[in-house]
Amino acid sequence: MKQSDTKDLTLLGNQNTEYKADYCPEVLETFENQHQENNYFVKFNIPEFTSLCPMTGQPDFAAIYISYIPDVRMVESKSLKLYMFSFRNHGAYHEDCVNLIMNDLIDLMDPRYIEVWAKFTPRGGISIDPYCNYGKPGTMFEQMAVNRLMQHDMYPENINNR
């Protein structure tokens, strides 16, 4: 990454970081993809995601996985961390969280492809693992999204730690 690519980033390297107390998509920042000629995945693993149940106000905990194929813009990771942290006091159902995250990242970056998968810890003996994805319309990634959605979780991993 060239130094000129980071000139518009306000959070990277900032020692006076402000942590938003509620959902804040405005904190997200991007930089230019230096390899636009290539199709490749970028994956973020967020093992300590928290949000609040909108009915009870109790915390919900999840591991969230974001995978995307960038086009022109990419999300800056510190801004993504702050964005994910902003859900800490936000009341939203599990399914709402993954769709909000995906839609905010689509609005931000206009990626070729993106998927968001959350694995929430159980409450009342039931865990909820919502998954959503998107492929840019009119491209091969639109069909990729359909295929991955139809194949999603056909061979689920064996989870014995929750």
N, C-alpha and C positions, 0 to 999 in steps of 0.2 A: 504494500500500500504506500502510495506516495504521500508526502506531507500535505500536498494540496488537496488530497481526497478527504482529509480530516478537518479542513478549515471551518466547515459548518457544524461540526460536532461540538456541543456545549457541555456534555456530561463526561466524556472520556478524559480522564486525568484531572477532573475537577475535584478538589479536596473539600469543597463545601456542598456536598450532595444533600439535596432535600428529599426526604422520603415522604411521598404523598400518603395521606391517611385513607384515601378511598380511590376507587377506580379512576385511572387517569391515562387515557390513551395519548394525550398530548405530550407525554414525556418521551414517546418513541422517536428515535432519530435513525436516519439512513446514511449510507455512503455508496459510492458507485462501485458496482461489480467490475472487477478488473479482468474477468474472464467470461465476458458475455458470449463469446463464441462457443463456449462449452456448456453442456448440460451436466450438472452435478448437484448432489444433495448437500445441504447444510442441515445438521441436526443439533437441536438444543435439548438437553435433558435437564428438567427442573424437578429435582426430587423432593423439594420442601415447599410446594405450593400450598397456600391456605386461602380460604374464602370463608364467608359466613353463610349458614343456612338462612334463607330469607324468612322462614317461618319461626324458627326457634332462636336464632341469633348465635347458635353454637358453631364453633369452628369446624370446617371440613378440611381434611388434609389429602393431598394427592401428589403423585408423581405425574408430571406432564411432559410429553414428548412432542416437539415441534420439528417437523422435517419439511424443508422446502427446496425447490429448484429456483434459484434467483433468475431474474431477467436483468434489468438495468440497475435496480436499487437493491441494497441488502440492509437488513436491520443491524444496528450497532448493538453489541451484546450488553453493555452497561445499561443502555436505555431500556433494553428488554428486561433486565433484572429489576430495574426500578418499576417498570410497567407491571411485571408479575407481582412484585411486592405490593403494588397499589390495590390488589384484590383482597388484601389482608382483612380489611374492615368492610368489604363490599358484600352485600347480600345477593347471592345468585345461586340458582340451582346448578348442579354439575353440568348438565347439558348446555345451559346458558353460558357457563364459563368457557367451554371449548369453542362454542360458536362465536362468542364475543372476541376471543383471542384470534381465531382464524380470520374473522371479518375485519378486525382492526389491522391485522398484518397484510391482508389483501389490499385494503385502502391505502396503507402506508407504502407498500413495495410494488404492488402489481406483479407478483411472482408468476412464473410459468406454471408452477404446481406448489401446493401446500397441503399438509395434513397435520391435525392436532389430535392427540390421543391422551386422555387423562385416565389415570388409575387411582381412584379414590379409595381411601381406607374404609373398611366396613363401618356401618352404623346399624345397629339392630340386626347384625348378622348378615347384612347384604352390602356388597360393594357394587359401585356403579362405575363403569369404564366407558364413557362416551367417546366417540370417534367421529370426526368430520374431515372432509377434504374438498379440494377445489382444483380444477385444471382450467387454464386460460381458454376461454371459448374460441373455437375456430382453429385450435392447434392440436397436435397429437396429445397434448397433456389433458385435454378435455376427455378424451377416451381413456387415458391412463387413470384419471380420477374415477371414472365409472368402473373400470376393471379392479382397481384397488379397493373400492368400496364393496364391490360384490365379493371379493376374495378376503376382505378384512376379517381377521380373527377366525379363519376356518381351522387353523391349527394353533389354538391358544396355548400360551406357555403354561407350565405347571407352576402355579403360585401357591406356596405353602407358608409364606411369612406374613399373612394378614388375615 
